[in-house]
Amino acid sequence: MAKASSFNIDIASTFDRAASQFRGLDTNEPGQWPLLPKVAAWVLAGVAVVAAGWWFVVSGAQEELDAEIAREQPLRSEFRDKLRQAVNLGELRKQKLQVEEYVIQLEKQLPGKAEMDALLSDINQAGLGRGLQFELFRPGNVEVKDHYAVLPISVRVSGRYHDIGAFVADVANLSRIVTLHNLVITRPGRDPNVTTLTMEATARTYRYLDQAEIDAQKKAKADASKANQKRARK
């Protein structure tokens, strides 16, 4: 028991001596401090430096690391897609050439502005050649699209059923693209012996834009874009 009591007293006296070194410290003369306060001050300073370094350096680097990790998966997917395209580059080039050739073929089927009169005449001759009577053949207003223009034509012809069908087939087989829309076939009157039918339809012919029309369209888009930007600033 005496030994235990003596050990407790020694520990208590040791803590008292250590605590006494922290009493009455002059903050203006840290160089005169006892050993324990100096060691404690150095430890606190080291902890503060480490904490500041973590806050200002390591934490920013960690945020950058997290951001790069978040970008990793999309970049991997993009890499796989580009690698797949690189592997199939030869086949893709062939497909591109095929598409370009197909577009050229389609463009050849589109008449220019100067050829529209001849195309209208071809449509009219197709009907007359089948013995049809034109009651209406009226071109409408040209509808300008991004890369081509559409000319709608209101058509009303009368004739026998098979002749009307042959006329529709002839129009479909023209060298230029012509489509028929809103077809309505009626029989005038109620006499069942009347074999003459009337067909009303809208024929649409297509032509490519000439350079002046393309330039005008580009200018109109640019003016519209500038106007939108001005309204957005307001």
C-alpha positions as CSV (number, residue, x, y, z in Angstrom):
1,M,0.0,0.0,0.0
2,A,2.9,2.3,0.9
3,K,4.4,1.8,-2.6
4,A,1.1,2.6,-4.3
5,S,0.6,5.7,-2.3
6,S,4.2,6.8,-3.0
7,F,3.6,6.3,-6.8
8,N,0.4,8.4,-6.8
9,I,2.2,11.1,-5.0
10,D,5.1,11.1,-7.5
11,I,2.5,11.3,-10.4
12,A,0.7,14.2,-8.8
13,S,3.9,16.0,-8.1
14,T,5.0,15.5,-11.7
15,F,1.8,17.0,-13.0
16,D,2.1,19.9,-10.6
17,R,5.7,20.6,-11.8
18,A,4.5,20.4,-15.4
19,A,1.5,22.7,-14.7
20,S,3.7,25.1,-12.9
21,Q,5.7,25.7,-16.1
22,F,2.6,27.0,-17.8
23,R,1.8,29.6,-15.0
24,G,2.9,33.2,-15.4
25,L,4.1,32.8,-18.9
26,D,5.1,36.1,-20.5
27,T,3.7,36.1,-24.1
28,N,6.1,38.9,-25.0
29,E,9.2,36.7,-24.1
30,P,8.4,33.2,-25.5
31,G,12.2,32.5,-25.7
32,Q,12.3,32.6,-21.9
33,W,9.6,30.0,-21.4
34,P,10.3,26.7,-19.8
35,L,10.7,23.5,-22.0
36,L,7.2,22.2,-21.8
37,P,5.5,25.4,-22.9
38,K,8.0,25.7,-25.8
39,V,7.3,22.1,-26.9
40,A,3.5,22.6,-26.6
41,A,3.7,25.9,-28.6
42,W,5.7,24.2,-31.3
43,V,3.2,21.3,-31.4
44,L,0.3,23.7,-31.7
45,A,2.1,25.7,-34.4
46,G,2.8,22.5,-36.3
47,V,-0.9,21.4,-36.1
48,A,-2.0,24.9,-37.2
49,V,0.4,24.8,-40.2
50,V,-0.8,21.3,-41.2
51,A,-4.4,22.4,-40.8
52,A,-3.9,25.5,-42.9
53,G,-2.0,23.5,-45.6
54,W,-4.9,21.0,-45.7
55,W,-7.5,23.8,-46.0
56,F,-5.7,25.9,-48.6
57,V,-3.8,23.3,-50.6
58,V,-4.9,19.7,-50.1
59,S,-8.7,20.4,-50.0
60,G,-8.5,22.4,-53.3
61,A,-6.5,19.6,-54.9
62,Q,-9.1,17.1,-53.6
63,E,-11.9,19.1,-55.2
64,E,-9.9,19.0,-58.5
65,L,-9.3,15.3,-58.1
66,D,-13.1,14.7,-57.5
67,A,-13.9,16.8,-60.6
68,E,-11.4,14.8,-62.7
69,I,-12.8,11.5,-61.4
70,A,-16.3,12.7,-62.4
71,R,-15.0,13.4,-65.9
72,E,-13.4,10.1,-66.2
73,Q,-16.4,8.0,-67.2
74,P,-17.7,10.4,-69.9
75,L,-14.2,10.6,-71.3
76,R,-14.0,6.8,-71.4
77,S,-17.3,6.6,-73.2
78,E,-16.2,9.3,-75.7
79,F,-12.9,7.4,-76.2
80,R,-14.8,4.1,-76.9
81,D,-17.1,5.9,-79.4
82,K,-14.2,7.5,-81.2
83,L,-12.3,4.3,-81.2
84,R,-15.2,2.5,-82.7
85,Q,-15.5,5.2,-85.4
86,A,-11.8,5.0,-86.1
87,V,-12.0,1.2,-86.6
88,N,-15.0,1.7,-89.0
89,L,-13.5,4.8,-90.6
90,G,-13.1,3.2,-94.0
91,E,-16.7,1.9,-94.0
92,L,-18.0,5.3,-92.9
93,R,-16.2,7.0,-95.7
94,K,-17.8,4.6,-98.2
95,Q,-21.2,5.4,-96.7
96,K,-20.5,9.1,-96.9
97,L,-19.6,8.8,-100.6
98,Q,-22.8,6.7,-101.2
99,V,-24.9,9.4,-99.5
100,E,-23.3,12.2,-101.5
101,E,-24.0,10.3,-104.7
102,Y,-27.6,9.8,-103.7
103,V,-28.0,13.4,-102.9
104,I,-26.6,14.4,-106.3
105,Q,-29.0,12.0,-108.0
106,L,-31.9,13.6,-106.1
107,E,-30.7,17.1,-106.9
108,K,-30.7,16.2,-110.6
109,Q,-34.4,15.4,-110.3
110,L,-35.1,18.9,-109.0
111,P,-35.5,21.5,-111.8
112,G,-34.1,25.0,-111.6
113,K,-36.3,28.1,-111.7
114,A,-35.8,28.3,-115.5
115,E,-37.0,24.7,-116.0
116,M,-40.3,25.1,-114.0
117,D,-42.3,26.2,-117.1
118,A,-41.2,23.1,-119.0
119,L,-42.2,20.9,-116.0
120,L,-45.6,22.4,-115.8
121,S,-46.0,21.8,-119.5
122,D,-45.1,18.1,-118.9
123,I,-47.8,17.8,-116.3
124,N,-50.3,19.3,-118.6
125,Q,-49.3,17.1,-121.5
126,A,-49.5,14.0,-119.3
127,G,-53.2,14.8,-118.7
128,L,-54.0,15.7,-122.3
129,G,-52.2,12.6,-123.5
130,R,-54.6,10.5,-121.5
131,G,-57.6,12.3,-122.9
132,L,-58.4,14.2,-119.8
133,Q,-60.1,17.6,-119.7
134,F,-58.4,20.2,-117.5
135,E,-61.0,22.2,-115.7
136,L,-58.4,23.8,-113.4
137,F,-54.6,24.1,-113.5
138,R,-53.5,27.0,-111.2
139,P,-50.0,27.3,-109.7
140,G,-49.9,28.7,-106.2
141,N,-47.3,30.7,-104.3
142,V,-43.8,29.3,-104.0
143,E,-42.9,28.0,-100.6
144,V,-39.2,28.5,-99.9
145,K,-37.6,25.9,-97.6
146,D,-34.0,25.6,-96.3
147,H,-32.6,23.9,-99.4
148,Y,-35.4,23.8,-102.0
149,A,-38.6,25.5,-103.0
150,V,-42.1,24.0,-103.4
151,L,-44.6,25.1,-106.0
152,P,-48.2,23.8,-105.2
153,I,-50.5,23.5,-108.2
154,S,-54.3,23.1,-107.8
155,V,-55.5,20.6,-110.4
156,R,-59.0,19.5,-111.4
157,V,-59.4,17.1,-114.4
158,S,-62.3,15.1,-115.7
159,G,-62.2,11.8,-117.6
160,R,-62.6,8.1,-117.3
161,Y,-61.5,6.2,-114.2
162,H,-58.7,4.3,-115.9
163,D,-57.5,7.4,-117.7
164,I,-57.2,9.3,-114.4
165,G,-55.3,6.4,-112.9
166,A,-52.9,6.4,-115.9
167,F,-52.4,10.1,-115.6
168,V,-51.5,9.7,-111.9
169,A,-48.9,7.0,-112.9
170,D,-47.5,9.2,-115.7
171,V,-47.0,12.1,-113.2
172,A,-45.2,9.7,-110.8
173,N,-42.9,8.6,-113.6
174,L,-41.9,12.1,-114.7
175,S,-38.1,12.6,-114.7
176,R,-38.6,15.5,-112.2
177,I,-40.1,15.0,-108.8
178,V,-43.9,15.7,-108.7
179,T,-46.2,14.5,-105.8
180,L,-49.9,14.5,-105.7
181,H,-51.8,15.4,-102.4
182,N,-55.4,15.6,-101.2
183,L,-56.8,13.5,-104.1
184,V,-60.6,13.5,-104.3
185,I,-62.4,11.7,-107.1
186,T,-66.1,12.3,-107.5
187,R,-68.8,11.5,-110.1
188,P,-70.8,14.5,-111.2
189,G,-74.5,14.1,-110.9
190,R,-76.3,10.9,-109.9
191,D,-76.7,9.2,-113.2
192,P,-75.1,5.7,-112.9
193,N,-74.5,5.6,-116.7
194,V,-72.2,8.6,-116.6
195,T,-68.6,7.2,-116.8
196,T,-66.8,10.6,-116.5
197,L,-65.2,11.3,-113.1
198,T,-63.7,14.4,-111.7
199,M,-60.4,14.4,-109.8
200,E,-59.2,17.3,-107.7
201,A,-55.7,17.3,-106.2
202,T,-52.8,19.4,-105.3
203,A,-49.7,18.7,-107.3
204,R,-46.4,19.8,-105.7
205,T,-43.3,20.3,-107.8
206,Y,-39.9,20.9,-106.2
207,R,-36.9,22.8,-107.4
208,Y,-33.5,23.7,-106.0
209,L,-32.7,27.3,-105.0
210,D,-30.5,29.4,-107.2
211,Q,-27.6,31.3,-105.6
212,A,-29.4,34.6,-105.3
213,E,-32.2,32.9,-103.3
214,I,-29.7,31.1,-101.1
215,D,-27.9,34.4,-100.4
216,A,-31.2,36.1,-99.7
217,Q,-32.2,33.3,-97.3
218,K,-28.8,33.5,-95.5
219,K,-29.2,37.3,-95.1
220,A,-32.7,36.9,-93.8
221,K,-31.5,34.4,-91.1
222,A,-28.6,36.7,-90.2
223,D,-31.0,39.7,-89.8
224,A,-33.4,37.6,-87.7
225,S,-30.5,36.5,-85.5
226,K,-29.3,40.1,-85.0
227,A,-32.8,41.2,-84.1
228,N,-33.2,38.4,-81.6
229,Q,-29.9,39.4,-80.0
230,K,-31.0,43.0,-79.7
231,R,-34.2,42.0,-78.1
232,A,-32.3,39.7,-75.7
233,R,-30.1,42.6,-74.6
234,K,-33.1,44.7,-73.8
